[in-house]
């Protein structure tokens, strides 16, 4: 690597200010994750969150001194965190976050091997859990909920249709540009996706109608080329993935469906494809999975029992 890792402020020295020590440490670590590891903002945010909780639990408002962090501290931190949310995904995220941070501190010259030794890899079987898909009734409830939305119903409805009909992730919905829609050909182009490629997908009729309705009647004036822009300050700025997730979360709440996250809409889309006879390769292509292994979870679905789950593909006769 051409760049040198800059060691944080001298361990044990005081810089004044209660949380200033932790903020400075996290800033150095974030620079390492960005410049040397090349992690995306979302991945860095997750890593920083784990480390922030560890440092605050151990050092509180004091100086970050790695020499004072012992294996029992790490064990206690893991126990406390898992007590709040004991799931395989949380355990895996904690273990990965701590290992990455200790690797960074090791490259800074700290002796952290005893700390890393107490971080065990949780058992997390791939394809062990079936995706959570919405039933046909839940889909109807969700879409109907926008009739009762007090603000910007067309915007939310179009976002949900993009997730349900195209299987788009929240970030992909937020990044959609007006020029990405070919209205005559009936296609949508996805750029800068999670798999770092460009994809062209068919645009279902109802999805296109929802997008057109929002663009013509509810989208505020904006110099941005983004389809979805903020309707309030900063008005006209492109929406974020977090904003999309909030819209979907509020729709769940209005419809009375137990919140299961925006990804449930993507799973519903995939289940519909499987039930209609699509091969796993076709599902993988439409979901834009980098590996077919990721799609194999849908091979476990009992497709005869999914007859009540899928809606017809928008625009089709079935």
C-alpha positions as a Markdown table, in Angstrom:
| # | Residue | x | y | z |
|---|---|---|---|---|
| 1 | Unk | 0.0 | 0.0 | 0.0 |
| 2 | Unk | 1.3 | 3.4 | -0.9 |
| 3 | Unk | -0.3 | 5.2 | 2.0 |
| 4 | Unk | 1.0 | 5.0 | 5.5 |
| 5 | Unk | -1.4 | 4.4 | 8.4 |
| 6 | Unk | -1.3 | 7.4 | 10.6 |
| 7 | Unk | -1.3 | 6.5 | 14.3 |
| 8 | Unk | -4.0 | 8.2 | 16.4 |
| 9 | Unk | -3.1 | 10.8 | 18.9 |
| 10 | Unk | -0.5 | 9.4 | 21.4 |
| 11 | Unk | -2.2 | 6.9 | 23.6 |
| 12 | Unk | -2.6 | 8.2 | 27.1 |
| 13 | Unk | -2.4 | 11.8 | 26.2 |
| 14 | Unk | -5.2 | 14.3 | 26.9 |
| 15 | Unk | -6.8 | 16.4 | 24.2 |
| 16 | Unk | -9.5 | 17.9 | 26.4 |
| 17 | Unk | -13.2 | 17.4 | 26.0 |
| 18 | Unk | -15.3 | 14.4 | 27.0 |
| 19 | Unk | -16.2 | 12.7 | 23.7 |
| 20 | Unk | -13.4 | 14.4 | 21.8 |
| 21 | Unk | -11.0 | 11.5 | 22.4 |
| 22 | Unk | -13.5 | 9.0 | 20.9 |
| 23 | Unk | -14.4 | 11.2 | 18.0 |
| 24 | Unk | -10.8 | 11.7 | 17.1 |
| 25 | Unk | -10.1 | 8.0 | 17.3 |
| 26 | Unk | -13.1 | 7.2 | 15.1 |
| 27 | Unk | -12.1 | 9.8 | 12.5 |
| 28 | Unk | -8.7 | 8.2 | 12.2 |
| 29 | Unk | -10.3 | 4.8 | 11.9 |
| 30 | Unk | -12.8 | 6.0 | 9.3 |
| 31 | Unk | -10.0 | 7.4 | 7.2 |
| 32 | Unk | -8.3 | 4.0 | 7.3 |
| 33 | Unk | -11.5 | 2.2 | 6.2 |
| 34 | Unk | -12.1 | 4.7 | 3.4 |
| 35 | Unk | -8.6 | 5.1 | 2.0 |
| 36 | Unk | -6.9 | 1.8 | 2.6 |
| 37 | Unk | -9.8 | -0.6 | 2.8 |
| 38 | Unk | -12.0 | 1.1 | 0.2 |
| 39 | Unk | -15.2 | 0.5 | 2.1 |
| 40 | Unk | -18.5 | 2.2 | 1.2 |
| 41 | Unk | -20.1 | 4.8 | 3.4 |
| 42 | Unk | -22.7 | 2.3 | 4.6 |
| 43 | Unk | -20.1 | -0.3 | 5.5 |
| 44 | Unk | -17.9 | 2.2 | 7.3 |
| 45 | Unk | -20.9 | 3.5 | 9.3 |
| 46 | Unk | -21.6 | 0.0 | 10.5 |
| 47 | Unk | -18.0 | -0.6 | 11.5 |
| 48 | Unk | -17.8 | 2.7 | 13.3 |
| 49 | Unk | -21.0 | 2.1 | 15.2 |
| 50 | Unk | -19.6 | -1.1 | 16.8 |
| 51 | Unk | -16.3 | 0.6 | 17.7 |
| 52 | Unk | -18.1 | 3.7 | 19.1 |
| 53 | Unk | -20.1 | 1.6 | 21.5 |
| 54 | Unk | -17.1 | -0.4 | 22.6 |
| 55 | Unk | -15.0 | 2.7 | 23.3 |
| 56 | Unk | -17.7 | 4.5 | 25.2 |
| 57 | Unk | -18.4 | 1.5 | 27.3 |
| 58 | Unk | -14.8 | 1.1 | 28.3 |
| 59 | Unk | -13.4 | 4.6 | 28.4 |
| 60 | Unk | -16.6 | 6.7 | 28.9 |
| 61 | Unk | -15.3 | 10.3 | 28.8 |
| 62 | Unk | -11.7 | 9.4 | 29.2 |
| 63 | Unk | -8.7 | 9.0 | 26.9 |
| 64 | Unk | -8.7 | 6.1 | 24.5 |
| 65 | Unk | -5.9 | 3.9 | 25.8 |
| 66 | Unk | -5.7 | 0.5 | 24.2 |
| 67 | Unk | -3.3 | -0.8 | 26.9 |
| 68 | Unk | -6.3 | -0.6 | 29.3 |
| 69 | Unk | -8.5 | -2.7 | 27.2 |
| 70 | Unk | -8.3 | -6.3 | 28.2 |
| 71 | Unk | -10.0 | -9.6 | 27.0 |
| 72 | Unk | -12.6 | -9.4 | 29.8 |
| 73 | Unk | -13.6 | -6.0 | 28.6 |
| 74 | Unk | -14.2 | -7.4 | 25.1 |
| 75 | Unk | -16.2 | -10.4 | 26.5 |
| 76 | Unk | -18.4 | -8.1 | 28.5 |
| 77 | Unk | -19.0 | -5.8 | 25.6 |
| 78 | Unk | -20.1 | -8.7 | 23.4 |
| 79 | Unk | -22.3 | -10.1 | 26.2 |
| 80 | Unk | -24.0 | -6.8 | 26.7 |
| 81 | Unk | -24.6 | -6.2 | 23.0 |
| 82 | Unk | -26.0 | -9.7 | 22.4 |
| 83 | Unk | -28.3 | -9.4 | 25.4 |
| 84 | Unk | -30.0 | -6.5 | 23.6 |
| 85 | Unk | -30.3 | -8.4 | 20.3 |
| 86 | Unk | -29.4 | -12.0 | 20.2 |
| 87 | Unk | -29.5 | -12.8 | 16.5 |
| 88 | Unk | -26.9 | -14.5 | 14.2 |
| 89 | Unk | -26.7 | -11.4 | 12.0 |
| 90 | Unk | -26.0 | -9.1 | 15.0 |
| 91 | Unk | -23.4 | -11.5 | 16.4 |
| 92 | Unk | -21.7 | -11.7 | 13.0 |
| 93 | Unk | -21.7 | -7.9 | 12.7 |
| 94 | Unk | -20.2 | -7.4 | 16.1 |
| 95 | Unk | -17.4 | -10.0 | 15.5 |
| 96 | Unk | -16.5 | -8.6 | 12.1 |
| 97 | Unk | -16.6 | -5.0 | 13.5 |
| 98 | Unk | -14.3 | -5.8 | 16.4 |
| 99 | Unk | -11.9 | -7.8 | 14.3 |
| 100 | Unk | -11.5 | -5.0 | 11.7 |
| 101 | Unk | -10.9 | -2.5 | 14.4 |
| 102 | Unk | -8.3 | -4.6 | 16.2 |
| 103 | Unk | -6.6 | -5.3 | 12.8 |
| 104 | Unk | -6.3 | -1.5 | 12.4 |
| 105 | Unk | -4.9 | -1.0 | 15.9 |
| 106 | Unk | -2.4 | -3.8 | 15.2 |
| 107 | Unk | -1.2 | -2.0 | 12.1 |
| 108 | Unk | -0.8 | 1.1 | 14.3 |
| 109 | Unk | 1.6 | -0.9 | 16.6 |
| 110 | Unk | -0.7 | -2.0 | 19.4 |
| 111 | Unk | -0.5 | -5.5 | 20.8 |
| 112 | Unk | -4.0 | -6.7 | 20.4 |
| 113 | Unk | -3.7 | -10.4 | 19.8 |
| 114 | Unk | -5.1 | -11.4 | 23.2 |
| 115 | Unk | -8.1 | -9.2 | 22.5 |
| 116 | Unk | -8.7 | -10.8 | 19.1 |
| 117 | Unk | -8.4 | -14.3 | 20.5 |
| 118 | Unk | -11.6 | -14.0 | 22.5 |
| 119 | Unk | -13.8 | -13.0 | 19.5 |
| 120 | Unk | -15.3 | -16.3 | 18.3 |
| 121 | Unk | -17.1 | -16.6 | 15.0 |
| 122 | Unk | -20.8 | -17.2 | 15.6 |
| 123 | Unk | -22.5 | -20.1 | 13.9 |
| 124 | Unk | -24.4 | -18.7 | 11.0 |
| 125 | Unk | -25.7 | -21.2 | 8.5 |
| 126 | Unk | -26.1 | -19.9 | 5.0 |
| 127 | Unk | -29.6 | -20.3 | 3.6 |
| 128 | Unk | -31.0 | -21.3 | 7.0 |
| 129 | Unk | -33.8 | -18.8 | 7.2 |
| 130 | Unk | -36.5 | -18.4 | 4.6 |
| 131 | Unk | -37.1 | -14.8 | 3.3 |
| 132 | Unk | -40.0 | -12.9 | 4.8 |
| 133 | Unk | -42.5 | -12.2 | 2.0 |
| 134 | Unk | -45.7 | -10.4 | 2.2 |
| 135 | Unk | -49.0 | -12.2 | 1.5 |
| 136 | Unk | -51.2 | -11.0 | -1.3 |
| 137 | Unk | -53.5 | -9.4 | 1.3 |
| 138 | Unk | -50.6 | -7.6 | 3.0 |
| 139 | Unk | -49.5 | -6.2 | -0.4 |
| 140 | Unk | -53.0 | -4.8 | -1.0 |
| 141 | Unk | -53.0 | -3.3 | 2.4 |
| 142 | Unk | -49.6 | -1.7 | 1.9 |
| 143 | Unk | -50.5 | -0.2 | -1.5 |
| 144 | Unk | -53.9 | 1.0 | -0.3 |
| 145 | Unk | -52.3 | 2.7 | 2.7 |
| 146 | Unk | -51.2 | 5.6 | 0.5 |
| 147 | Unk | -54.8 | 6.7 | 0.1 |
| 148 | Unk | -54.6 | 7.7 | 3.7 |
| 149 | Unk | -51.1 | 9.3 | 3.6 |
| 150 | Unk | -51.4 | 12.9 | 4.7 |
| 151 | Unk | -48.3 | 14.0 | 2.7 |
| 152 | Unk | -46.9 | 13.1 | -0.7 |
| 153 | Unk | -48.8 | 9.8 | -1.3 |
| 154 | Unk | -47.8 | 9.6 | -5.0 |
| 155 | Unk | -44.1 | 9.7 | -4.0 |
| 156 | Unk | -44.4 | 6.9 | -1.5 |
| 157 | Unk | -46.6 | 4.8 | -3.7 |
| 158 | Unk | -44.1 | 5.0 | -6.6 |
| 159 | Unk | -41.2 | 4.0 | -4.3 |
| 160 | Unk | -43.1 | 1.0 | -3.0 |
| 161 | Unk | -44.0 | -0.1 | -6.5 |
| 162 | Unk | -40.3 | 0.1 | -7.5 |
| 163 | Unk | -39.5 | -2.3 | -4.7 |
| 164 | Unk | -42.4 | -4.6 | -5.2 |
| 165 | Unk | -42.4 | -4.8 | -9.0 |
| 166 | Unk | -38.7 | -4.5 | -9.8 |
| 167 | Unk | -37.1 | -5.8 | -6.6 |
| 168 | Unk | -35.1 | -2.6 | -6.2 |
| 169 | Unk | -33.1 | -2.0 | -3.0 |
| 170 | Unk | -33.7 | 1.3 | -1.2 |
| 171 | Unk | -30.4 | 2.8 | -2.4 |
| 172 | Unk | -31.2 | 1.8 | -6.0 |
| 173 | Unk | -34.6 | 3.6 | -5.7 |
| 174 | Unk | -32.9 | 6.7 | -4.3 |
| 175 | Unk | -30.4 | 6.8 | -7.2 |
| 176 | Unk | -32.9 | 6.5 | -10.0 |
| 177 | Unk | -32.6 | 9.3 | -12.6 |
| 178 | Unk | -35.2 | 10.7 | -14.9 |
| 179 | Unk | -33.0 | 9.7 | -17.9 |
| 180 | Unk | -32.9 | 6.1 | -16.6 |
| 181 | Unk | -36.5 | 5.6 | -17.7 |
| 182 | Unk | -37.0 | 4.8 | -21.4 |
| 183 | Unk | -40.8 | 5.4 | -21.6 |
| 184 | Unk | -41.1 | 4.2 | -25.2 |
| 185 | Unk | -39.1 | 1.0 | -24.8 |
| 186 | Unk | -40.6 | 0.4 | -21.3 |
| 187 | Unk | -37.3 | -0.2 | -19.6 |
| 188 | Unk | -35.4 | 1.2 | -16.6 |
| 189 | Unk | -31.6 | 1.3 | -16.4 |
| 190 | Unk | -29.9 | 0.8 | -13.1 |
| 191 | Unk | -26.4 | 2.3 | -12.7 |
| 192 | Unk | -23.9 | 2.1 | -9.9 |
| 193 | Unk | -25.6 | -0.9 | -8.3 |
| 194 | Unk | -24.3 | -3.0 | -5.4 |
| 195 | Unk | -22.7 | -5.3 | -7.9 |
| 196 | Unk | -21.0 | -2.4 | -9.6 |
| 197 | Unk | -22.6 | -3.0 | -13.0 |
| 198 | Unk | -25.3 | -1.5 | -15.2 |
| 199 | Unk | -28.6 | -3.4 | -15.7 |
| 200 | Unk | -31.6 | -2.8 | -17.9 |
| 201 | Unk | -34.9 | -4.1 | -16.5 |
| 202 | Unk | -38.4 | -4.2 | -18.0 |
| 203 | Unk | -40.6 | -1.5 | -16.6 |
| 204 | Unk | -44.0 | -2.9 | -15.6 |
| 205 | Unk | -47.0 | -0.8 | -16.8 |
| 206 | Unk | -48.3 | 0.0 | -13.3 |
| 207 | Unk | -44.8 | 0.9 | -12.0 |
| 208 | Unk | -44.4 | 3.3 | -15.0 |
| 209 | Unk | -47.8 | 4.8 | -14.3 |
| 210 | Unk | -46.9 | 5.4 | -10.7 |
| 211 | Unk | -43.7 | 7.1 | -11.6 |
| 212 | Unk | -45.3 | 9.3 | -14.2 |
| 213 | Unk | -48.1 | 10.3 | -11.8 |
| 214 | Unk | -45.5 | 11.3 | -9.2 |
| 215 | Unk | -43.3 | 13.2 | -11.7 |
| 216 | Unk | -46.3 | 15.1 | -13.3 |
| 217 | Unk | -48.3 | 15.9 | -10.2 |
| 218 | Unk | -46.2 | 15.8 | -7.0 |
| 219 | Unk | -42.4 | 16.1 | -7.6 |
| 220 | Unk | -41.3 | 19.6 | -6.6 |
| 221 | Unk | -39.3 | 21.7 | -9.0 |
| 222 | Unk | -35.6 | 20.7 | -8.9 |
| 223 | Unk | -32.4 | 21.1 | -10.7 |
| 224 | Unk | -31.5 | 17.5 | -9.8 |
| 225 | Unk | -31.9 | 14.7 | -12.3 |
| 226 | Unk | -33.0 | 12.3 | -9.6 |
| 227 | Unk | -36.5 | 11.0 | -9.9 |
| 228 | Unk | -37.2 | 11.1 | -6.1 |
| 229 | Unk | -36.3 | 14.4 | -4.5 |
| 230 | Unk | -37.0 | 15.8 | -1.0 |
| 231 | Unk | -40.4 | 17.6 | -0.8 |
| 232 | Unk | -39.1 | 19.6 | 2.2 |
| 233 | Unk | -35.9 | 21.4 | 3.2 |
| 234 | Unk | -33.6 | 20.9 | 1.5 |
| 235 | Unk | -36.4 | 20.9 | -1.0 |
| 236 | Unk | -35.5 | 19.5 | -4.4 |
| 237 | Unk | -32.4 | 17.6 | -3.2 |
| 238 | Unk | -32.1 | 13.9 | -4.2 |
| 239 | Unk | -33.6 | 11.5 | -1.7 |
| 240 | Unk | -31.4 | 9.2 | 0.3 |
| 241 | Unk | -31.7 | 5.4 | 0.8 |
| 242 | Unk | -32.6 | 6.2 | 4.4 |
| 243 | Unk | -35.5 | 8.4 | 3.3 |
| 244 | Unk | -36.8 | 5.6 | 1.1 |
| 245 | Unk | -36.7 | 3.2 | 4.0 |
| 246 | Unk | -38.6 | 5.7 | 6.2 |
| 247 | Unk | -41.4 | 6.0 | 3.6 |
| 248 | Unk | -41.8 | 2.2 | 3.5 |
| 249 | Unk | -41.7 | 2.0 | 7.3 |
| 250 | Unk | -44.4 | 4.5 | 7.6 |
| 251 | Unk | -46.5 | 2.7 | 5.0 |
| 252 | Unk | -46.2 | -0.5 | 7.1 |
| 253 | Unk | -47.3 | 1.4 | 10.2 |
| 254 | Unk | -50.4 | 2.9 | 8.4 |
| 255 | Unk | -51.4 | -0.5 | 7.0 |
| 256 | Unk | -51.1 | -2.3 | 10.3 |
| 257 | Unk | -48.5 | -4.7 | 9.0 |
| 258 | Unk | -45.8 | -5.7 | 11.5 |
| 259 | Unk | -42.7 | -3.8 | 10.4 |
| 260 | Unk | -40.4 | -6.2 | 8.6 |
| 261 | Unk | -38.1 | -3.8 | 6.7 |
| 262 | Unk | -37.9 | -2.6 | 3.1 |
| 263 | Unk | -36.1 | -5.8 | 2.1 |
| 264 | Unk | -39.4 | -7.8 | 2.5 |
| 265 | Unk | -40.7 | -6.1 | -0.6 |
| 266 | Unk | -37.7 | -7.4 | -2.6 |
| 267 | Unk | -38.2 | -10.9 | -1.2 |
| 268 | Unk | -41.9 | -10.6 | -2.2 |
| 269 | Unk | -40.8 | -9.8 | -5.7 |
| 270 | Unk | -38.5 | -12.8 | -5.8 |
| 271 | Unk | -41.1 | -15.2 | -4.4 |
| 272 | Unk | -43.5 | -14.1 | -7.1 |
| 273 | Unk | -41.0 | -14.9 | -9.8 |
| 274 | Unk | -40.3 | -18.4 | -8.3 |
| 275 | Unk | -44.0 | -19.2 | -8.0 |
| 276 | Unk | -44.5 | -18.2 | -11.7 |
| 277 | Unk | -41.9 | -20.7 | -12.7 |
| 278 | Unk | -38.8 | -18.5 | -13.1 |
| 279 | Unk | -35.5 | -20.4 | -12.8 |
| 280 | Unk | -33.0 | -19.4 | -10.0 |
| 281 | Unk | -30.7 | -18.0 | -12.7 |
| 282 | Unk | -33.5 | -15.7 | -13.9 |
| 283 | Unk | -34.3 | -14.7 | -10.4 |
| 284 | Unk | -30.6 | -14.0 | -9.7 |
| 285 | Unk | -30.4 | -11.9 | -12.8 |
| 286 | Unk | -33.4 | -9.8 | -11.9 |
| 287 | Unk | -32.3 | -9.4 | -8.3 |
| 288 | Unk | -28.8 | -8.6 | -9.6 |
| 289 | Unk | -27.1 | -11.0 | -7.2 |
| 290 | Unk | -23.4 | -11.2 | -7.7 |
| 291 | Unk | -23.4 | -14.9 | -6.8 |
| 292 | Unk | -26.1 | -17.6 | -7.6 |
| 293 | Unk | -25.5 | -18.9 | -4.0 |
| 294 | Unk | -27.3 | -15.9 | -2.6 |
| 295 | Unk | -30.4 | -16.7 | -4.7 |
| 296 | Unk | -30.4 | -20.4 | -3.6 |
| 297 | Unk | -32.5 | -19.5 | -0.5 |
| 298 | Unk | -35.5 | -19.3 | -2.8 |
| 299 | Unk | -35.0 | -23.0 | -3.8 |
| 300 | Unk | -36.3 | -23.8 | -0.3 |
| 301 | Unk | -39.7 | -22.2 | -1.0 |
| 302 | Unk | -42.7 | -24.4 | -1.1 |
| 303 | Unk | -44.0 | -23.0 | -4.4 |
| 304 | Unk | -47.5 | -24.6 | -4.3 |
| 305 | Unk | -48.0 | -22.9 | -1.0 |
| 306 | Unk | -47.1 | -19.5 | -2.5 |
| 307 | Unk | -50.2 | -19.4 | -4.7 |
| 308 | Unk | -51.7 | -16.9 | -2.2 |
| 309 | Unk | -48.5 | -14.7 | -2.2 |
| 310 | Unk | -47.8 | -13.3 | -5.6 |
| 311 | Unk | -49.7 | -10.7 | -7.5 |
| 312 | Unk | -49.7 | -10.9 | -11.3 |
| 313 | Unk | -46.8 | -9.2 | -13.0 |
| 314 | Unk | -48.1 | -5.6 | -13.6 |
| 315 | Unk | -49.3 | -5.2 | -17.2 |
| 316 | Unk | -49.7 | -8.9 | -17.8 |
| 317 | Unk | -53.1 | -10.6 | -18.6 |
| 318 | Unk | -52.7 | -13.2 | -15.8 |
